[in-house]
């Protein structure tokens, strides 16, 4: 490892430690740099010792960390209460009305998330349903990040990534929040997983279409990720594919996936609104025939 890589490694570790401490409600004060350096040094020593493990032992530790990280997320979902306020209250109320088939006079924001919650509420109409969905999504993010680090680099880096994300407080805290943050993070990591894998192995039209479909799904859950579309385009054009035609086809497949999901979502949403409107109209006629 050259001096540049070591510097980047230290910067990454201490930046993570700073964000970690801020996430656990450490206030900004004169002691924060000292806390960051101390905590960062502990993390560095831990990572240095873990890097000495054999590949077989490292994989075993990764599995243990994945189990611990999963357990933390689901325990947090079960035992930490949540209070739906602000946008969280909006999503909860909207999903509850959808689950009961109530008439809704306006199209809400981030409808994909509301529909997902409404499906969960049809199975078990309680706030813990949202938290369990978040716990599952966060666990999936943990697994994908571990796989991504392993495929791109080495088992040691995968071990560090799994260790840091398993205990990252912000990710665990958000499990109990009725919001789009956890699920959209999972979707974006899945998109990054497919794009980065294609960047290394060469562009595959089927996988590019699947990545685009995931992006389209993500847009229905949180529309603000549309700002990442130019970055995806640039990434595809920077791929190792030698021919510009192959890159263009990959870009078209990526866009096709986005457009197809949006069209399907628009059609299904329109049919659902029509159905709810018809049911609501008949109920009004039956309750007040005059």
Backbone as CSV, one residue per row, in Angstrom:
resi,resn,N_x,N_y,N_z,CA_x,CA_y,CA_z,C_x,C_y,C_z
1,UNK,0.842,-1.194,0.000,0.000,0.000,0.000,0.880,1.248,0.000
2,UNK,0.733,2.143,-1.032,1.554,3.330,-1.104,1.036,4.422,-0.170
3,UNK,1.763,5.532,-0.112,1.438,6.598,0.823,0.077,7.223,0.524
4,UNK,-0.279,7.327,-0.779,-1.572,7.910,-1.152,-2.723,7.052,-0.650
5,UNK,-2.594,5.741,-0.808,-3.636,4.832,-0.339,-3.780,4.875,1.175
6,UNK,-2.658,4.999,1.872,-2.705,5.094,3.335,-3.401,6.374,3.777
7,UNK,-3.092,7.489,3.099,-3.731,8.766,3.440,-5.234,8.684,3.208
8,UNK,-5.619,8.129,2.066,-7.038,7.979,1.766,-7.727,7.060,2.770
9,UNK,-7.016,6.023,3.203,-7.568,5.101,4.198,-7.835,5.826,5.515
10,UNK,-6.867,6.636,5.962,-7.036,7.384,7.208,-8.173,8.398,7.085
11,UNK,-8.233,9.092,5.960,-9.299,10.074,5.762,-10.662,9.392,5.808
12,UNK,-10.791,8.254,5.137,-12.049,7.519,5.132,-12.458,7.063,6.513
13,UNK,-11.505,6.530,7.280,-11.808,6.039,8.635,-12.247,7.173,9.543
14,UNK,-11.520,8.284,9.525,-11.848,9.384,10.428,-13.114,10.120,9.997
15,UNK,-13.381,10.154,8.683,-14.639,10.731,8.223,-15.806,9.874,8.690
16,UNK,-15.647,8.559,8.588,-16.689,7.660,9.079,-16.903,7.866,10.573
17,UNK,-15.823,7.962,11.328,-15.932,8.137,12.779,-16.626,9.445,13.135
18,UNK,-16.323,10.496,12.376,-16.977,11.783,12.618,-18.482,11.666,12.402
19,UNK,-18.873,11.054,11.283,-20.289,10.875,10.988,-20.949,9.944,12.003
20,UNK,-20.224,8.928,12.429,-20.737,7.978,13.415,-21.050,8.702,14.725
21,UNK,-20.119,9.517,15.188,-20.309,10.229,16.449,-21.438,11.256,16.344
22,UNK,-21.548,11.918,15.200,-22.644,12.863,15.007,-23.986,12.139,14.986
23,UNK,-23.988,10.922,14.446,-25.225,10.145,14.341,-25.729,9.685,15.706
24,UNK,-24.826,9.524,16.663,-25.238,9.099,18.005,-25.397,10.307,18.923
25,UNK,-25.676,11.474,18.309,-26.034,12.696,19.018,-24.883,13.325,19.797
26,UNK,-23.656,13.156,19.303,-22.550,13.919,19.854,-22.661,15.349,19.329
27,UNK,-22.723,16.316,20.206,-22.838,17.702,19.775,-21.481,18.231,19.310
28,UNK,-21.542,19.173,18.378,-20.310,19.776,17.878,-19.710,20.664,18.974
29,UNK,-18.516,20.328,19.416,-17.828,21.125,20.419,-16.327,20.931,20.248
30,UNK,-15.555,21.538,21.129,-14.093,21.501,20.998,-13.532,20.101,21.220
31,UNK,-14.309,19.236,21.873,-13.815,17.890,22.161,-14.100,16.901,21.031
32,UNK,-14.959,17.288,20.070,-15.325,16.363,19.006,-14.122,15.873,18.195
33,UNK,-13.148,16.756,17.838,-11.957,16.236,17.136,-11.207,15.181,17.936
34,UNK,-11.128,15.378,19.266,-10.452,14.404,20.117,-11.207,13.080,20.132
35,UNK,-12.544,13.168,20.254,-13.356,11.956,20.207,-13.180,11.242,18.872
36,UNK,-13.167,12.010,17.790,-13.044,11.432,16.459,-11.717,10.714,16.273
37,UNK,-10.627,11.371,16.708,-9.295,10.769,16.569,-9.188,9.503,17.415
38,UNK,-9.686,9.562,18.644,-9.623,8.394,19.538,-10.434,7.234,18.971
39,UNK,-11.671,7.527,18.591,-12.537,6.486,18.047,-11.980,5.959,16.730
40,UNK,-11.433,6.866,15.906,-10.851,6.453,14.634,-9.640,5.558,14.822
41,UNK,-8.827,5.876,15.839,-7.648,5.058,16.111,-8.051,3.654,16.547
42,UNK,-9.113,3.555,17.343,-9.612,2.244,17.778,-10.108,1.445,16.576
43,UNK,-10.871,2.109,15.692,-11.366,1.443,14.483,-10.202,0.993,13.606
44,UNK,-9.179,1.841,13.495,-8.016,1.516,12.657,-7.295,0.280,13.195
45,UNK,-7.081,0.232,14.510,-6.420,-0.934,15.104,-7.253,-2.199,14.908
46,UNK,-8.571,-2.048,15.063,-9.446,-3.197,14.880,-9.375,-3.706,13.439
47,UNK,-9.438,-2.785,12.484,-9.376,-3.180,11.076,-8.017,-3.787,10.728
48,UNK,-6.972,-3.243,11.307,-5.629,-3.750,11.036,-5.477,-5.185,11.519
49,UNK,-6.030,-5.475,12.695,-5.960,-6.840,13.226,-6.852,-7.799,12.430
50,UNK,-8.011,-7.314,12.021,-8.910,-8.167,11.245,-8.339,-8.486,9.873
51,UNK,-7.534,-7.566,9.327,-6.954,-7.793,8.005,-5.948,-8.949,8.006
52,UNK,-5.492,-9.360,9.182,-4.534,-10.455,9.279,-5.212,-11.826,9.237
53,UNK,-6.539,-11.823,9.278,-7.261,-13.096,9.236,-7.125,-13.750,7.870
54,UNK,-7.173,-15.043,7.854,-7.172,-15.766,6.584,-8.502,-15.536,5.875
55,UNK,-8.545,-15.834,4.591,-9.770,-15.600,3.833,-10.932,-16.417,4.384
56,UNK,-10.653,-17.647,4.786,-11.701,-18.499,5.340,-12.247,-17.922,6.639
57,UNK,-11.344,-17.516,7.548,-11.779,-16.937,8.822,-12.490,-15.603,8.626
58,UNK,-12.006,-14.811,7.654,-12.637,-13.519,7.374,-14.079,-13.712,6.913
59,UNK,-14.311,-14.708,6.069,-15.664,-14.986,5.593,-16.566,-15.419,6.749
60,UNK,-16.014,-16.188,7.673,-16.788,-16.613,8.844,-17.173,-15.415,9.708
61,UNK,-16.228,-14.470,9.880,-16.510,-13.260,10.658,-17.568,-12.420,9.963
62,UNK,-17.502,-12.353,8.630,-18.503,-11.598,7.875,-19.888,-12.176,8.109
63,UNK,-20.000,-13.493,8.087,-21.292,-14.145,8.330,-21.805,-13.819,9.729
64,UNK,-20.907,-13.851,10.709,-21.292,-13.521,12.094,-21.772,-12.074,12.180
65,UNK,-21.038,-11.167,11.524,-21.425,-9.751,11.528,-22.776,-9.539,10.844
66,UNK,-23.012,-10.268,9.764,-24.299,-10.158,9.078,-25.439,-10.610,9.991
67,UNK,-25.202,-11.655,10.741,-26.230,-12.154,11.680,-26.472,-11.126,12.779
68,UNK,-25.381,-10.575,13.331,-25.515,-9.570,14.393,-26.217,-8.321,13.869
69,UNK,-25.799,-7.850,12.682,-26.428,-6.674,12.095,-27.908,-6.875,11.833
70,UNK,-28.272,-8.054,11.341,-29.674,-8.374,11.104,-30.459,-8.397,12.410
71,UNK,-29.884,-9.032,13.427,-30.552,-9.117,14.732,-30.769,-7.726,15.327
72,UNK,-29.762,-6.857,15.235,-29.891,-5.492,15.762,-31.043,-4.748,15.095
73,UNK,-31.163,-4.887,13.781,-32.202,-4.173,13.044,-33.601,-4.659,13.413
74,UNK,-33.771,-5.965,13.509,-35.098,-6.482,13.833,-35.443,-6.281,15.305
75,UNK,-34.453,-6.348,16.178,-34.711,-6.045,17.595,-35.099,-4.580,17.771
76,UNK,-34.419,-3.710,17.022,-34.759,-2.289,17.074,-36.187,-2.065,16.574
77,UNK,-36.553,-2.766,15.514,-37.903,-2.629,14.954,-38.974,-3.085,15.945
78,UNK,-38.679,-4.128,16.689,-39.680,-4.698,17.589,-39.801,-3.900,18.886
79,UNK,-38.665,-3.460,19.440,-38.684,-2.888,20.792,-38.601,-1.372,20.864
80,UNK,-38.196,-0.700,19.790,-38.105,0.756,19.824,-39.371,1.348,19.225
81,UNK,-40.134,2.118,20.007,-41.398,2.669,19.489,-41.151,3.780,18.473
82,UNK,-42.150,4.025,17.660,-42.073,5.105,16.674,-43.318,5.958,16.784
83,UNK,-43.140,7.254,16.573,-44.261,8.190,16.598,-44.377,8.822,15.220
84,UNK,-45.421,8.508,14.456,-45.550,9.085,13.111,-45.909,10.569,13.162
85,UNK,-45.005,11.433,12.767,-45.234,12.871,12.733,-44.763,13.390,11.378
86,UNK,-45.210,14.607,11.032,-44.775,15.266,9.801,-45.003,14.354,8.592
87,UNK,-43.962,14.156,7.763,-44.097,13.273,6.592,-44.385,11.849,7.004
88,UNK,-43.867,11.437,8.157,-44.085,10.071,8.624,-45.573,9.832,8.886
89,UNK,-46.230,10.832,9.452,-47.671,10.732,9.693,-48.436,10.704,8.372
90,UNK,-47.971,11.501,7.412,-48.618,11.534,6.091,-48.568,10.159,5.439
91,UNK,-47.390,9.534,5.414,-47.257,8.217,4.794,-48.135,7.189,5.506
92,UNK,-48.148,7.249,6.819,-48.932,6.288,7.606,-50.425,6.431,7.313
93,UNK,-50.908,7.668,7.352,-52.341,7.896,7.120,-52.741,7.541,5.693
94,UNK,-51.915,7.925,4.730,-52.220,7.653,3.324,-52.255,6.150,3.061
95,UNK,-51.257,5.431,3.597,-51.202,3.980,3.408,-52.371,3.295,4.103
96,UNK,-52.780,3.809,5.266,-53.907,3.226,5.989,-55.195,3.373,5.191
97,UNK,-55.384,4.537,4.595,-56.581,4.762,3.781,-56.566,3.886,2.531
98,UNK,-55.395,3.730,1.925,-55.290,2.845,0.759,-55.606,1.404,1.138
99,UNK,-55.115,0.979,2.288,-55.324,-0.400,2.735,-56.802,-0.686,2.982
100,UNK,-57.539,0.352,3.431,-58.964,0.171,3.707,-59.831,0.460,2.487
101,UNK,-59.192,0.846,1.368,-59.968,1.129,0.158,-60.759,2.410,0.234
102,UNK,-60.333,3.371,1.080,-61.040,4.645,1.196,-60.803,5.501,-0.041
103,UNK,-61.759,6.361,-0.341,-61.615,7.272,-1.482,-60.593,8.345,-1.140
104,UNK,-59.669,8.600,-2.080,-58.642,9.619,-1.899,-58.754,10.599,-3.049
105,UNK,-58.999,11.849,-2.720,-59.300,12.850,-3.741,-58.061,13.407,-4.419
106,UNK,-56.890,13.102,-3.924,-55.670,13.634,-4.529,-54.617,12.537,-4.629
107,UNK,-53.698,12.729,-5.557,-52.603,11.775,-5.724,-51.461,12.205,-4.818
108,UNK,-51.072,11.352,-3.920,-50.042,11.703,-2.954,-48.636,11.623,-3.528
109,UNK,-47.684,12.063,-2.728,-46.284,12.023,-3.147,-45.679,10.669,-2.811
110,UNK,-44.661,10.297,-3.575,-43.958,9.029,-3.362,-44.943,7.867,-3.202
111,UNK,-45.818,7.735,-4.197,-46.914,6.768,-4.104,-46.439,5.331,-3.964
112,UNK,-45.280,5.021,-4.579,-44.783,3.657,-4.491,-44.583,3.218,-3.050
113,UNK,-44.081,4.119,-2.216,-43.870,3.807,-0.802,-45.210,3.629,-0.086
114,UNK,-46.164,4.502,-0.399,-47.482,4.392,0.236,-48.178,3.086,-0.140
115,UNK,-48.051,2.686,-1.417,-48.643,1.416,-1.840,-47.976,0.233,-1.144
116,UNK,-46.660,0.315,-0.997,-45.947,-0.758,-0.306,-46.417,-0.881,1.136
117,UNK,-46.557,0.260,1.813,-47.047,0.230,3.190,-48.476,-0.298,3.259
118,UNK,-49.303,0.103,2.298,-50.697,-0.347,2.319,-50.795,-1.861,2.167
119,UNK,-49.909,-2.450,1.362,-49.882,-3.913,1.241,-49.506,-4.546,2.578
120,UNK,-48.522,-3.941,3.260,-48.148,-4.444,4.580,-49.268,-4.299,5.583
121,UNK,-49.996,-3.167,5.529,-51.095,-2.924,6.462,-52.270,-3.869,6.222
122,UNK,-52.401,-4.343,4.994,-53.460,-5.320,4.727,-53.163,-6.653,5.422
123,UNK,-51.880,-6.942,5.608,-51.486,-8.171,6.309,-51.570,-7.974,7.817
124,UNK,-50.997,-6.856,8.287,-51.025,-6.566,9.729,-51.067,-5.053,9.904
125,UNK,-52.236,-4.491,10.178,-52.415,-3.040,10.224,-51.877,-2.399,11.509
126,UNK,-50.569,-2.292,11.622,-49.946,-1.664,12.783,-48.618,-1.038,12.360
127,UNK,-48.132,-0.088,13.170,-46.896,0.615,12.828,-45.688,-0.313,12.756
128,UNK,-45.730,-1.418,13.503,-44.589,-2.329,13.491,-44.376,-2.935,12.096
129,UNK,-45.419,-2.954,11.280,-45.289,-3.470,9.910,-44.271,-2.644,9.138
130,UNK,-44.373,-1.319,9.260,-43.412,-0.436,8.590,-42.000,-0.695,9.074
131,UNK,-41.855,-0.863,10.375,-40.520,-1.074,10.948,-39.921,-2.406,10.500
132,UNK,-40.755,-3.424,10.381,-40.258,-4.722,9.918,-39.850,-4.659,8.449
133,UNK,-40.611,-3.901,7.647,-40.232,-3.705,6.243,-38.890,-2.995,6.172
134,UNK,-38.716,-1.964,6.999,-37.442,-1.231,7.036,-36.294,-2.126,7.496
135,UNK,-36.548,-2.963,8.488,-35.502,-3.856,8.990,-35.055,-4.835,7.913
136,UNK,-36.014,-5.366,7.172,-35.674,-6.273,6.075,-34.876,-5.549,4.992
137,UNK,-35.311,-4.337,4.629,-34.620,-3.563,3.599,-33.206,-3.202,4.037
138,UNK,-33.045,-2.815,5.307,-31.721,-2.463,5.817,-30.796,-3.670,5.839
139,UNK,-31.336,-4.829,6.175,-30.547,-6.061,6.142,-30.103,-6.382,4.720
140,UNK,-31.002,-6.187,3.769,-30.654,-6.405,2.368,-29.543,-5.448,1.922
141,UNK,-29.602,-4.193,2.393,-28.534,-3.225,2.089,-27.198,-3.707,2.638
142,UNK,-27.221,-4.238,3.844,-26.006,-4.753,4.478,-25.397,-5.887,3.657
143,UNK,-26.234,-6.811,3.214,-25.759,-7.949,2.415,-25.208,-7.472,1.072
144,UNK,-25.919,-6.554,0.424,-25.481,-6.053,-0.878,-24.162,-5.298,-0.784
145,UNK,-24.003,-4.490,0.266,-22.743,-3.762,0.450,-21.580,-4.721,0.675
146,UNK,-21.831,-5.763,1.450,-20.793,-6.756,1.693,-20.396,-7.469,0.392
147,UNK,-21.391,-7.867,-0.389,-21.121,-8.513,-1.677,-20.412,-7.568,-2.638
148,UNK,-20.838,-6.306,-2.637,-20.242,-5.316,-3.533,-18.769,-5.106,-3.207
149,UNK,-18.467,-4.986,-1.912,-17.076,-4.807,-1.497,-16.234,-6.038,-1.837
150,UNK,-16.820,-7.216,-1.679,-16.089,-8.452,-1.980,-15.825,-8.588,-3.480
151,UNK,-16.834,-8.278,-4.310,-16.673,-8.414,-5.755,-15.701,-7.375,-6.312
152,UNK,-15.717,-6.174,-5.762,-14.897,-5.098,-6.301,-13.464,-5.128,-5.794
153,UNK,-13.274,-5.562,-4.544,-11.940,-5.472,-3.938,-11.478,-6.827,-3.416
154,UNK,-11.677,-7.035,-2.122,-11.192,-8.267,-1.497,-12.059,-8.610,-0.299
155,UNK,-11.805,-9.767,0.269,-12.575,-10.207,1.425,-12.276,-9.333,2.646
156,UNK,-11.058,-8.781,2.743,-10.716,-7.904,3.867,-11.533,-6.621,3.841
157,UNK,-11.645,-6.018,2.647,-12.451,-4.806,2.514,-13.917,-5.110,2.774
158,UNK,-14.371,-6.263,2.314,-15.745,-6.675,2.583,-15.985,-6.820,4.085
159,UNK,-14.984,-7.314,4.782,-15.075,-7.463,6.233,-15.199,-6.101,6.908
160,UNK,-14.375,-5.125,6.495,-14.439,-3.787,7.078,-15.783,-3.132,6.788
161,UNK,-16.235,-3.278,5.545,-17.511,-2.682,5.150,-18.661,-3.254,5.959
162,UNK,-18.673,-4.563,6.113,-19.730,-5.229,6.880,-19.693,-4.809,8.337
163,UNK,-18.479,-4.697,8.884,-18.323,-4.296,10.279,-18.872,-2.890,10.513
164,UNK,-18.504,-1.948,9.658,-18.910,-0.562,9.849,-20.409,-0.372,9.637
165,UNK,-20.956,-0.988,8.596,-22.374,-0.783,8.298,-23.282,-1.571,9.241
166,UNK,-22.793,-2.665,9.800,-23.613,-3.451,10.731,-24.004,-2.641,11.953
167,UNK,-23.101,-1.747,12.389,-23.332,-0.998,13.620,-23.523,0.496,13.372
168,UNK,-23.703,0.887,12.109,-23.855,2.310,11.820,-25.160,2.813,12.428
169,UNK,-25.105,3.761,13.361,-26.290,4.126,14.156,-27.421,4.758,13.351
170,UNK,-27.082,5.588,12.356,-28.138,6.237,11.582,-28.996,5.213,10.855
171,UNK,-28.364,4.223,10.256,-29.093,3.185,9.535,-30.007,2.410,10.475
172,UNK,-29.509,2.097,11.657,-30.323,1.351,12.626,-31.440,2.224,13.184
173,UNK,-31.140,3.494,13.486,-32.155,4.395,14.035,-33.327,4.578,13.080
174,UNK,-33.018,4.678,11.777,-34.063,4.942,10.793,-34.981,3.750,10.568
175,UNK,-34.631,2.600,11.098,-35.501,1.426,10.966,-36.860,1.691,11.593
176,UNK,-36.887,2.454,12.669,-38.142,2.700,13.385,-38.891,3.919,12.853
177,UNK,-38.458,4.476,11.732,-39.081,5.678,11.178,-39.953,5.307,9.976
178,UNK,-41.166,5.841,9.940,-42.049,5.616,8.814,-41.673,6.585,7.695
179,UNK,-40.683,6.225,6.919,-40.199,7.091,5.855,-39.561,6.283,4.739
180,UNK,-39.164,6.973,3.687,-38.636,6.311,2.491,-37.129,6.074,2.565
181,UNK,-36.462,6.606,3.588,-35.006,6.633,3.592,-34.373,5.239,3.511
182,UNK,-34.822,4.324,4.335,-34.219,2.989,4.377,-34.428,2.249,3.057
183,UNK,-35.654,2.248,2.562,-35.970,1.486,1.358,-35.271,2.064,0.133
184,UNK,-35.242,3.397,0.020,-34.591,3.983,-1.150,-33.082,3.775,-1.095
185,UNK,-32.523,3.696,0.110,-31.097,3.376,0.247,-30.823,1.974,-0.295
186,UNK,-31.695,1.030,0.037,-31.555,-0.338,-0.461,-31.633,-0.380,-1.983
187,UNK,-32.599,0.344,-2.540,-32.754,0.371,-3.999,-31.525,0.957,-4.667
188,UNK,-30.987,2.055,-4.126,-29.815,2.699,-4.724,-28.577,1.812,-4.613
189,UNK,-28.429,1.104,-3.504,-27.293,0.181,-3.360,-27.420,-0.962,-4.364
190,UNK,-28.654,-1.454,-4.567,-28.873,-2.515,-5.553,-28.528,-2.031,-6.963
191,UNK,-28.915,-0.791,-7.289,-28.570,-0.218,-8.596,-27.059,-0.113,-8.742
192,UNK,-26.397,0.392,-7.688,-24.931,0.514,-7.718,-24.275,-0.849,-7.867
193,UNK,-24.856,-1.858,-7.229,-24.299,-3.208,-7.317,-24.296,-3.695,-8.758
194,UNK,-25.420,-3.525,-9.455,-25.510,-3.993,-10.841,-24.654,-3.151,-11.781
195,UNK,-24.651,-1.835,-11.580,-23.866,-0.971,-12.458,-22.369,-1.215,-12.291
196,UNK,-21.922,-1.323,-11.046,-20.493,-1.545,-10.803,-20.059,-2.925,-11.285
197,UNK,-20.921,-3.905,-11.105,-20.587,-5.247,-11.591,-20.480,-5.249,-13.114
198,UNK,-21.379,-4.515,-13.761,-21.324,-4.423,-15.214,-20.098,-3.635,-15.678
199,UNK,-19.694,-2.661,-14.871,-18.521,-1.855,-15.212,-17.266,-2.727,-15.266
200,UNK,-17.225,-3.732,-14.398,-16.060,-4.621,-14.333,-16.162,-5.739,-15.360
201,UNK,-17.329,-6.373,-15.428,-17.482,-7.556,-16.273,-17.881,-7.249,-17.710
202,UNK,-18.157,-5.980,-17.998,-18.638,-5.636,-19.329,-20.142,-5.475,-19.327
203,UNK,-20.651,-4.628,-20.188,-22.069,-4.304,-20.201,-22.904,-5.472,-20.724
204,UNK,-23.943,-5.805,-19.974,-24.903,-6.824,-20.381,-26.271,-6.158,-20.459
205,UNK,-26.903,-6.240,-21.625,-28.150,-5.513,-21.835,-29.231,-5.936,-20.845
206,UNK,-29.300,-7.228,-20.530,-30.318,-7.718,-19.601,-30.142,-7.089,-18.225
207,UNK,-28.905,-7.046,-17.740,-28.653,-6.472,-16.422,-28.835,-4.962,-16.417
208,UNK,-28.525,-4.292,-17.528,-28.741,-2.855,-17.613,-30.229,-2.538,-17.569
209,UNK,-31.031,-3.369,-18.222,-32.488,-3.188,-18.181,-32.989,-3.392,-16.752
210,UNK,-32.433,-4.393,-16.062,-32.844,-4.648,-14.687,-32.459,-3.485,-13.777
211,UNK,-31.253,-2.922,-13.985,-30.825,-1.760,-13.199,-31.749,-0.574,-13.451
212,UNK,-32.135,-0.380,-14.721,-33.066,0.697,-15.048,-34.426,0.481,-14.410
213,UNK,-34.880,-0.763,-14.383,-36.166,-1.072,-13.744,-36.120,-0.757,-12.254
214,UNK,-34.998,-1.080,-11.618,-34.841,-0.737,-10.208,-34.873,0.775,-9.998
215,UNK,-34.231,1.491,-10.921,-34.239,2.950,-10.809,-35.659,3.492,-10.978
216,UNK,-36.409,2.926,-11.935,-37.793,3.335,-12.110,-38.627,3.063,-10.872
217,UNK,-38.389,1.899,-10.255,-39.078,1.577,-9.011,-38.703,2.565,-7.917
218,UNK,-37.418,2.922,-7.861,-36.965,3.892,-6.872,-37.615,5.250,-7.055
219,UNK,-37.858,5.650,-8.304,-38.509,6.936,-8.572,-39.934,6.977,-8.027
220,UNK,-40.615,5.836,-8.029,-41.975,5.801,-7.479,-41.952,5.872,-5.954
221,UNK,-40.836,5.467,-5.356,-40.710,5.486,-3.897,-40.218,6.836,-3.395
222,UNK,-39.259,7.413,-4.113,-38.718,8.723,-3.741,-38.300,9.442,-5.026
223,UNK,-39.115,10.392,-5.448,-38.926,11.028,-6.751,-37.636,11.841,-6.846
224,UNK,-37.070,12.257,-5.729,-35.885,13.109,-5.759,-34.642,12.398,-6.295
225,UNK,-34.663,11.059,-6.396,-33.489,10.363,-6.928,-33.342,10.583,-8.428
226,UNK,-34.303,11.293,-9.042,-34.178,11.636,-10.459,-32.909,12.443,-10.721
227,UNK,-32.414,13.139,-9.704,-31.190,13.924,-9.846,-29.968,13.038,-10.095
228,UNK,-30.087,11.737,-9.811,-28.959,10.822,-10.025,-28.935,10.234,-11.437
229,UNK,-29.964,10.504,-12.233,-30.008,9.951,-13.590,-28.813,10.390,-14.432
230,UNK,-28.433,11.687,-14.445,-27.242,12.076,-15.222,-25.975,11.344,-14.789
231,UNK,-25.834,11.105,-13.479,-24.660,10.380,-12.987,-24.639,8.954,-13.522
232,UNK,-25.808,8.320,-13.593,-25.886,6.962,-14.153,-25.529,6.959,-15.633
233,UNK,-25.999,7.967,-16.364,-25.664,8.063,-17.787,-24.156,8.190,-17.987
234,UNK,-23.546,9.078,-17.204,-22.095,9.278,-17.313,-21.356,7.991,-16.968
235,UNK,-21.821,7.306,-15.942,-21.181,6.055,-15.520,-21.241,5.018,-16.630
236,UNK,-22.394,4.908,-17.297,-22.541,3.933,-18.378,-21.600,4.265,-19.538
237,UNK,-21.470,5.546,-19.861,-20.603,5.938,-20.970,-19.123,5.814,-20.624
238,UNK,-18.809,5.743,-19.327,-17.417,5.542,-18.914,-17.061,4.072,-18.780
239,UNK,-17.978,3.199,-19.148,-17.753,1.761,-19.013,-16.625,1.307,-19.933
240,UNK,-16.036,0.120,-19.651,-14.917,-0.384,-20.469,-15.311,-0.836,-21.875
241,UNK,-16.595,-0.779,-22.204,-17.024,-1.213,-23.534,-16.283,-0.419,-24.611
242,UNK,-15.719,-1.122,-25.562,-14.885,-0.476,-26.581,-15.720,0.283,-27.614
243,UNK,-16.867,-0.241,-27.968,-17.674,0.354,-29.020,-18.725,1.293,-28.436
244,UNK,-18.830,2.460,-29.050,-19.821,3.433,-28.617,-21.232,2.905,-28.820
245,UNK,-21.414,2.025,-29.823,-22.731,1.440,-30.083,-23.195,0.599,-28.900
246,UNK,-22.272,-0.157,-28.292,-22.629,-0.978,-27.143,-23.022,-0.110,-25.957
247,UNK,-22.311,0.981,-25.762,-22.656,1.886,-24.669,-24.030,2.516,-24.900
248,UNK,-24.292,2.889,-26.150,-25.584,3.490,-26.483,-26.717,2.506,-26.245
249,UNK,-26.528,1.250,-26.666,-27.544,0.222,-26.434,-27.783,0.016,-24.931
250,UNK,-26.714,0.032,-24.163,-26.843,-0.137,-22.708,-27.624,1.019,-22.103
251,UNK,-27.344,2.230,-22.580,-28.069,3.403,-22.093,-29.546,3.310,-22.447
252,UNK,-29.839,2.847,-23.663,-31.234,2.694,-24.089,-31.937,1.645,-23.230
253,UNK,-31.248,0.546,-22.929,-31.834,-0.488,-22.067,-32.107,0.050,-20.669
254,UNK,-31.166,0.844,-20.166,-31.338,1.446,-18.837,-32.566,2.361,-18.825
255,UNK,-32.691,3.211,-19.848,-33.841,4.106,-19.957,-35.136,3.322,-20.161
256,UNK,-35.069,2.243,-20.932,-36.256,1.422,-21.184,-36.792,0.835,-19.884
257,UNK,-35.881,0.397,-19.013,-36.304,-0.133,-17.717,-37.031,0.909,-16.885
258,UNK,-36.494,2.140,-16.880,-37.135,3.226,-16.128,-38.520,3.524,-16.689
259,UNK,-38.603,3.676,-18.016,-39.865,4.037,-18.655,-40.915,2.941,-18.474
260,UNK,-40.501,1.679,-18.618,-41.453,0.569,-18.477,-42.074,0.546,-17.083
261,UNK,-41.253,0.679,-16.056,-41.768,0.666,-14.681,-42.713,1.837,-14.453
262,UNK,-42.355,3.004,-14.978,-43.221,4.170,-14.811,-44.554,3.987,-15.526
263,UNK,-44.515,3.408,-16.720,-45.759,3.160,-17.438,-46.643,2.166,-16.690
264,UNK,-46.038,1.079,-16.222,-46.802,0.087,-15.454,-47.387,0.708,-14.195
265,UNK,-46.581,1.509,-13.521,-47.052,2.149,-12.287,-48.187,3.123,-12.594
266,UNK,-48.050,3.885,-13.679,-49.095,4.847,-14.055,-50.393,4.124,-14.384
267,UNK,-50.307,3.030,-15.149,-51.508,2.282,-15.526,-52.178,1.671,-14.300
268,UNK,-51.392,1.021,-13.457,-51.950,0.398,-12.249,-52.545,1.436,-11.314
269,UNK,-51.869,2.577,-11.173,-52.380,3.629,-10.304,-53.686,4.201,-10.848
270,UNK,-53.760,4.378,-12.174,-54.980,4.886,-12.798,-56.141,3.914,-12.596
271,UNK,-55.883,2.616,-12.813,-56.926,1.607,-12.614,-57.379,1.571,-11.159
272,UNK,-56.439,1.731,-10.233,-56.795,1.716,-8.810,-57.663,2.924,-8.457
273,UNK,-57.307,4.100,-8.971,-58.088,5.311,-8.705,-59.497,5.176,-9.272
274,UNK,-59.609,4.609,-10.485,-60.928,4.390,-11.092,-61.755,3.440,-10.240
275,UNK,-61.119,2.361,-9.791,-61.823,1.370,-8.965,-62.326,1.998,-7.659
276,UNK,-61.442,2.747,-6.985,-61.828,3.377,-5.724,-62.941,4.403,-5.954
277,UNK,-62.865,5.145,-7.063,-63.879,6.153,-7.362,-65.240,5.501,-7.603
278,UNK,-65.249,4.382,-8.351,-66.508,3.680,-8.630,-67.106,3.123,-7.337
279,UNK,-66.280,2.496,-6.530,-66.761,1.945,-5.254,-67.307,3.051,-4.361
280,UNK,-66.594,4.153,-4.291,-67.020,5.287,-3.461,-68.355,5.836,-3.955
281,UNK,-68.517,5.942,-5.291,-69.753,6.467,-5.864,-70.936,5.568,-5.539
282,UNK,-70.768,4.259,-5.701,-71.852,3.317,-5.398,-72.199,3.335,-3.910
283,UNK,-71.192,3.450,-3.057,-71.461,3.527,-1.623,-72.264,4.782,-1.277
284,UNK,-71.927,5.894,-1.939,-72.682,7.129,-1.694,-74.123,7.004,-2.149
285,UNK,-74.332,6.338,-3.322,-75.683,6.164,-3.832,-76.512,5.281,-2.910
286,UNK,-75.886,4.203,-2.386,-76.598,3.290,-1.509,-76.932,3.938,-0.184
287,UNK,-76.018,4.772,0.311,-76.264,5.396,1.615,-77.246,6.557,1.516
288,UNK,-77.317,7.203,0.326,-78.235,8.338,0.142,-78.856,8.247,-1.245
289,UNK,-79.824,7.371,-1.439,-80.412,7.153,-2.766,-81.096,8.372,-3.355
290,UNK,-81.562,9.297,-2.507,-82.202,10.494,-3.000,-81.191,11.561,-3.402
